[in-house]
Amino acid sequence: MASFEIHGGKTLSGDLIPQGAKNEALQVLCAPLLTADKVTISNIPDIVDVNKLMGLLQAMGMKIEKVEKGTYIFQAKEIDLDYMQTEDFKTRASSLRGSVMIVGPLLARFGVGYLPKPGGDKIGRRRLDTHFTGMMALGAKFNYDAGEHFYAVEGKKLKGAYIHLDEASVTGTANVVMAAVMAEGTTTIYNAACEPYLQQLCRMLNSMGANISGISSNMLTIKGTKKLKGCYHRILPDMIEIGSFIGLAAMTGSEITIKDVSWDNLGIIPTIFRRLGIKLERRGDDIYVPAQESYEIETFIDGSIMTISDAPWPGFTPDLLSIILVVASQAKGSVLIHQKMFESRLFFVDKLIDMGAQIILCDPHRATVIGLDKKYALRGIEMTSPDIRAGVSLLIAALSASGKSTIHNIQQIDRGYQDIDIRLNNLGADIRRIG
């Protein structure tokens, strides 16, 4: 099992190009299941979760041809539906969370969709009810084998319906949208997620011949189409990686330029980092973060302690709260971090406390951070990464810390970040992959 050995306290300098967005890739790579035509997708990140999904799609019968680094042609001309009853399918699909995205397009095109209990980060409950209740509203029959933890939906003639989602789930919305694009009649999805990656999926589907309106709002209207065609699609840069790099620059006092960030799709992310006192400038479509000796957390207008919490888009993405928490540990001032969505995501703070951070875990959803104002450096320790975002947060902490840190279980980081050690070492970091 591989680990990172990090010698911290080094200032970094240079340019970083964010990878393609992991969360978008896991959605759009499943959209080719909707057509027998060729679909070309570029800016695909070379990360574990995406590569596992591509392996699963190939095992299902999809042909995947590499054009160049990050660009592939997908063709789902012949899909083996019987394969999805095999142990190999169950093993592959249960090894990643993104496998859930195959169900909607399979149901739309073939009238059946199967899924074992998907894997992913252990960050709390991640129920799938929204996915399947949406498909049932379109006329699909649902079955769950509790003993095998195996989900199945069947529906040869889906019909459009009014669907009010019980939560604005991004993957739930994406799955229901893909199930509805070839349903007879009109489907309206209210309380739909409207993250940029979901918008990207909808635009991709429209370029394939779907008829989706209301994109970027929380109400989508889908007029069913009998057949979809091939298209070209480019994945957005990863906003979570962009936020991670902003936090890294602040923690290490580094001057970093993040290139081609698709600023208009970042929403409130730059604003939240500025609330921590981090200076950043928009330069064209780049983000320039100057070296800062210190940064001070704002308060609310009445002087009360700043609270930063996650919310459905256009609110702040929950995937960056771990980064915000770490960055706040070396700020001047205090902040309350409120993670509303997942009840286990803040449990990595014990490692930061061991490093010298002043953090009070109030309950599973809230942590108060009392910033050290860089007067006392964090100290290097040995630790284990519990999930993707916590893993990168610990890596950022280690890069700012005094002495040597070791992070085990780094396959969690590799699941979501492409060659992170190589890219940061090129800027002056000292990260060694061992084991």
Secondary structure, 3 states (H helix, E strand, C coil): CCEEEEECCCCCEEEECCCECHHHHHHHCCHHHHCCCEEEEECCCCCHHHHHHHHHHHHCCCEEEEEECCEEEEECCCCCHHHHHCHHHHHHHCCCHHHHHHHHHHHHHHCEEEEECCCCCCCCCCCCHHHHHHHHHCCCEEEEECCCCEEEEECCCCECCEEECCCCCHHHHHHHHHHHCCCECEEEEECCCCCHHHHHHHHHHHHCCCEEECCCCCEEEEECCCCCCCCEEECCECHHHHHHHHHHHHHHCCEEEECCCCHHHCCCHHHHHHHCCCCCEEECCEEEECCCCCCECCCCCCCCCEEEECCCCCCCCHHHHHHHHHHHCCCECEEEEECCCCCCCCCCHHHHHHCCCEEEEEECCEEEEECCCCCCCCECCEEECCCHHHHHHHHHHHHHCECEEEEECCHHHHCCCCCHHHHHHCCCCCEEEEC
